[in-house]
Structure formats: C-alpha cells, structure tokens
C-alpha cells in the first residue's frame, strides 16, 4: 500500500499500481457498502409479491452480497422494522411494510443513522458558528436536497424500474429477472 499526498497536503493510502494517482474512493463522499447492500435487499424484496419470504442464501445470490456481511445488514433492517425474519424450514426474510411506504432515505438511515452533511445541521447548539456562518446556509440547502431526493424514492418505484431495466437486458438472453427462484421470467422472442 502506498501513502499518497494530494495537492492540498492530505495523506491517504492506496493499493493502486500507480502511486502517483490518488484512488478515487478516497476523494469522494459516499454511503457505506452496508447501505448499498441494504438497498439491494430492499429492492429485491419489493419486486416480489407481498409477504414473499426469501431465504438468506437466495438473497445473497441475487443481491451479490457475501453471506456473513448480508446477515449483519439483514439484522439492521429487522431492527429498523423494514423487514421481518421468519424462522423455521420455510424461513427467511420479507418486507415488514408495503414497499410503497419505504423510502430510500429510510433504508439509508436504518444503516447509517440520520443523514447529516455537517454537524452544524443538527438541531440545537451543535455549532456556535451556525448563526453567522455563510457556509451553514449552503450546508442546510444541500442537506434538504439530499433528504428530499432520497425521501421521494420509494422501494416500490425502484424495484419497478430495476425489473424493467433487467427485463430489457435479459430479453436477448432468455434469463430470469432477480435470480432463478423468482416468479418473474421473460423469454426472448425471435
């Protein structure tokens, strides 16, 4: 691993072949991998008929998330009451609430806690500069925009869009959508 210092003097570590180039991952603000995986799980469950229970191994396969990491994601989603777990031979996971009523914001916040760009955005005396700092207004606007965009995207709408996109891509190859055990299938027409 190479230590890299950027033009501002910030030091990061990169396993890239070219130590002169900064790894892009170190230079961006992003959600965690756990949130990304949680969104995949929620979209998959939202694409299924209501109350469909999916075994963890099937979720791992269709979402491309390793089983050991997926179990942690699923636990957090259960704690947030977005999904429910069912024990036993027919056990697995299902949505706990209608997909239309779950937003992308709720899924991200279930994994990360409240979305907050800067500590000054928090209620109360979170920053003594907030009353006069010109950047506070910009942070607040950006925060509101992120919350609005993530909050307006339902899991149902994302699942519908994902299924439509996958149908288009799979049509030429006669593949099923969301994995082999899911009832949504398409076939190529010649």
Secondary structure as GFF3:
##gff-version 3
##sequence-region A 1 190
A	DSSP	beta_strand	2	5	.	.	.	ID=ss1
A	DSSP	beta_strand	11	14	.	.	.	ID=ss2
A	DSSP	three_ten_helix	24	27	.	.	.	ID=ss3
A	DSSP	alpha_helix	33	47	.	.	.	ID=ss4
A	DSSP	alpha_helix	56	63	.	.	.	ID=ss5
A	DSSP	alpha_helix	67	79	.	.	.	ID=ss6
A	DSSP	beta_strand	83	86	.	.	.	ID=ss7
A	DSSP	beta_strand	92	95	.	.	.	ID=ss8
A	DSSP	three_ten_helix	99	101	.	.	.	ID=ss9
A	DSSP	alpha_helix	104	112	.	.	.	ID=ss10
A	DSSP	three_ten_helix	119	121	.	.	.	ID=ss11
A	DSSP	alpha_helix	134	152	.	.	.	ID=ss12
A	DSSP	alpha_helix	155	171	.	.	.	ID=ss13
###
